[in-house]
Amino acid sequence: MTPLVAAAVLIAAVTHASWNAIAHGIRDQLLAFTLVGGGGAVCGLALLPFAPLPAADAWPYLLASAAIHVVYQLLLMRSFHLGDFGQMYPIARGTAPLVVTVAAAVFVGERPDHWQAAGIALASAGLVGVALWGVKGSRHGGVKGSRHGGVKGSRHADHEESGRDGGQNGGGAPQWLALTAAITTGLSIAAYTVVDGLGVRASGSAPGYIAWLMILEGFAIPAYALAVRRGALLRQLRPVAARGLLGGLLSVSAYGLVLWAQTQAELAPIAALRESSIIVGAAIGTLFFKERFGGPRIAAAGLMVAGIGLMLHAS
C-alpha cells in the first residue's frame, strides 16, 4: 500500500466517523438517514455526467451492493437507537476488517500472512473487550429513545433524551440486543466491502461505480420515509436538513476514497486501516455526546487498533 493510498483511507476513516456522528446526533434516525441517503443520491446524480459508465461485468456487484447498503443503513439506524455512539460505532466497524480478511482469503485469494493473522487475533480480543464492557442502553431493556423505535423515530424529545441519559451508566452487563445490532451491522459492512472491492475492479471506473452506487442505494430510505411520514416529511426535515445533507456529502466522499483505494491495494489491509475510525468514533462519543468511555474500553479499543496495525504489516 503506497503512502498516497494510506492517506486516502485515513481521510476516509475520519470522514466516515464524522458523518456517522452527524447521523447519530439527529434524534429522529429516519430523518437522519433520509437526508444522508438523499444527499448521497444527489451527489451521485451530480457526478454522473463526468464519470464513465461502469463496465457490464460490474453491474451485478452494483445491484448486490446497493441492496446490502440499504440493509446496512437500517441496521446502523437500529444500532444508534439502542446504544451509545462511542460503543456501537467501534463494535460495528471493528467487526468488519476481521470478516473481510477471511472473506478476501476465501473469495478473492488474498490470504493473510503471519503478521496479519496475529493482528486478527489481537483485534478480535479488543473487539470482545469493547463489546462486553457494558453495551449500554436505557434502563428499560437497553432500548434508547421512545417506543416508536429507531426506524420510525421519536415523536417526543423527552422520551429520546431519557433513553440517551440512561445509556451513561458506566459498565455492567452487556445489553445483548444492542450488541447483536452492532455486530450484524459489522457483518453487513464486511459484505459490501468485499462485493464493492470486486465490483469497482470490474467497473473500469471508480467514479462511475460510486456515482451509480449512491443513486441506486440513496433513494431507498427517503422513499420509505415518504411512505411513512407522507405530507409531514418535509416539515420534519427542515430543522435538520443542513446537518443531514452534510452527512450525505461526507458519506459519498468517505466511500469514494475507499473504493478508489480498493483499485490500488488488497481489500483486507484497506478494510483494516479504514477502521482506525474506531478511535475517532470513540473520541467523538466522549467529546460531543458526553458518553463515558472509561479506561477498560479505551484499552480494548487500543487493542483493536494495535491488531489492525499488525494486519497492515508488510501490506
N, C-alpha and C positions, 0 to 999 in steps of 0.2 A: 504494500500500500504506500503510495507516494505521499509526501507531506501535503500536497495540494488536496488529494482525496481525503486525507485525515482531517485537514482543516475544514473541508466542506461538511464532513459528517459531524464534527464537533459543533459547528454553527447550527446544523440541523438539530442537534440534540438540545441546545439552548432554546432554539426557536420552538421546538416541539413542546418542551416543558412549559414555555410561556403561553402557547395557545391553549394547552390543557388547563392551565391555571385560570385563564380568562373564562373558559367554559365552566369550570368549577365555581368560579366566583359569581356567576349568574344564577340566582336562586332557582328559577324555573328552567330545568335542564332541557326540556323540549324546546323552549325558545332559544336556548344557547346553541343547541346542535342544529336547529333550523337555520340560524344565522351563519354558523360555521360551514354547514353543508352548502347553503345557498351562496355564501361568499366564495367558496371554493369553486362552485359551478360557474359563477360569473367570471372568475379568473380563468377557468378553462376555456370559456367561450371567447374571452379576450385574446387568449394565446393561440387559438385555433387558426386564424388566418396566417400566422407566422411560422407554424410548425408543420412539417411534412406529415402526411397520413401514415400511421403505423403500418408495417407490412402485414399481409394477411395472416401469417403464422402467429402474430401477436394477439389477434382478436379473441381467441378462446381464453387466453390468460386475462385479457382486459375484462371480459364479461364475468369470469370467475372472481377476479379481484374486486370488481365493483360490488358483487353480492357479499363477499366476505367483509368488505369495508362497511357495508350497511349493518351487518351483524355486529361488527366491532364497535360501531358508534352506539348501538343500542346497549351493548354490554358495558361500554365505558360510562354511559349515562347512568346505568344501574349501579356501577361501582362507586361513582361520585355521590350518588344518592345515599349509599349505605355506609360509607366510611370516610375518614379523613383523607384529604388530598395527599398529605405528606406520607401516607402509608399505602393507599390504594395505587398511587402512581408508581412507587418503587416496585411493588409486587407485580403489577401488570407488565411494566417494562422489563423487570428483571427476569421474568419467566421466558420472554421471547428469545433472547440470544441462546439460551440453553436448548430450546426446542429447535431453533433454526440450525444450530450446529449439527444436531442429529439428522434433521431433515435434509440439510445440504449434503451430508455424507451419504444418505440413502438414495436421494433422488437426483443429485447433481454430480455425485462422485467427488465432492470436495471434503476430504477426510481430515480430521484434526490431528496435529502432531502431539507429542507428549506434553509440551508446554500448554497447548490449548486444552488437552484433556484434563490436566491439573487445574486449569482455570475454570473449567466447567464444574468440577467438584467443589472448588472454593466458592464460586459464585452461587452454587446451589445451597451450600451451607449458610451463606449470608442471606439468601432469599428466605430460607426457612426461619432464620432469626428475625428478619423484618416481619414475616408473616405471623409468627407465633407470639411476638411481644405485644399481645393485646390488640388485635384488629378491632378497633373501637367503633361502635355505632352509638345510637341513642340508648337511653335507659329502657326503652320499650322494644326489646327484641333486636337491637342493633340496627334499626332502620332509621335513617336520617330523614328529616323532613316530615311532611304530612302524610296522611293515609292515602293520598292520591298517587304516590309513587313517583319514581324518578322519570318516567316517560311522560306522564300527564302533567307533572309539575305540581306546584303548590298554589292553592288559592289563598292561603292565609300565611303571611310572612312570619307571624309569631310561631306557628307550628314549625316552620322550617328552621327558624332560629333556635327553637327549643331542641330540635333534633341535633343541630350542629353543636350547641353547647354541651349536649350530652356526650359528644364524642371526645371531650377533652379530659377524660377521667383517668389518665395515666395508663398503666399496663393492665394486667389482669388476663382473664381467659379470652381466647380468641372468639370473635363473632364469626361463626363459620359461614353464614350467608354472605357476608362481606368478603371473606377470604375466597370463597368459591367464585364470586363475581369477578374479583380481581384476577385470579388465576385463569379463568375462562377468557377474560379479556386478553391476557397474555398469549393464550393459545391462538386466538384469532389474529393477533399481531404477527405471530410466527407464521401462520398460514398465508397471510397476504404478503409477507416479506419474501417467502420462497416463491410464491406464484408471480409476484411482480419482478423478482430477480430474473426469473426465466423469461417473463413476458417482455421486459424492457430490452433484454439482449436480443430477442427475436424481432423487436419492432423496427430496428434500424434508426429510430428517432426517439431519444429520451423526452424532448419537449412535446412531441406528438403524443407519446404514450401518457404523459402526465396530464395533458390537456383533456384527452378523451376520458381518462380515468376520473378526473374531477367532475366532468359533465355527467358521466354515467352514474356515479355514486352520489353526486351532490344534491340531486333533486328528490331523493327518496324520503329523507326525513322532513323536508319542507312540505312535500305532498301529504305525508301523514299528518303533519301539524295542521295543515289547511283543512283536511277532512275532519279532524277532531275539534279544532277551535273555530272553524268557519269564519264568520264575519268579525269575530273578536280578535283574530290573529294579528292583524296589522296594528291595532291599538295596543296590544300587549307587546309587540315587537319594538315599538318606537323608543321606549326609555332605554333599551339595552342594545339598540341597533348598531351604534358605533363600535362598542366593545365586541359584539358578536362578529361583525364583518371584519374587524381587525383580526380576530381569531381565525376566520376563514382564510385571510391573506397569509397569515403566519403558517397555517396548516399546509397550504399549497407550497409555500417556499421551503418549508422543512422537508416535505416528502419529495419535492422536486430535486433537491440536493441529494437525498438518499438514492433516488432512482438513478441519477447520473452516476453517483459513486458505484452503484452496482454494475454499471457497464465497465468500470475501471479496475475492480478488485473482486476477490471472493466474497460470497454472501455472509459467511459466519463472522469474519473479522469486522465487517461493516456493521452487522447487527449488534455485535458486542460493543464496538466503540460508540455507536449511536446511543446505547443505554447508559452512557455517562450522564445522560439527562436525569438519571435516578438521583444523583446528588443535587442537581439543580432543582428538581421537584421537591426534594426534602427541604431544601433551604427556602423555597417559595412557601411551602406549607408552614414553616416555622415563622418566617418574617411577615408574611402578608395575611395568612389565615389564623395566626396565633395558635397553631397546633403544637403541642408539646411533643417533641421528637424523642428526647431522652437519650442518655448515654448508651444503653444497650442497643437501641435501634440505630444510633449513629455508628456504633461498632459493627453491627450487622450490615448496614449499608456500605461501610468501608470494605468489609469482606467481599461484598458483591462487586465493587469497583476493582478491588485487587484481582479478583478472579477474572473479570473482564480484561484487565491489563495482561494477565497471563495468556488469555485467549488470543490476544493481539500479538503475542511474542512470535517473532520470525514470520509474521504475516506481511 
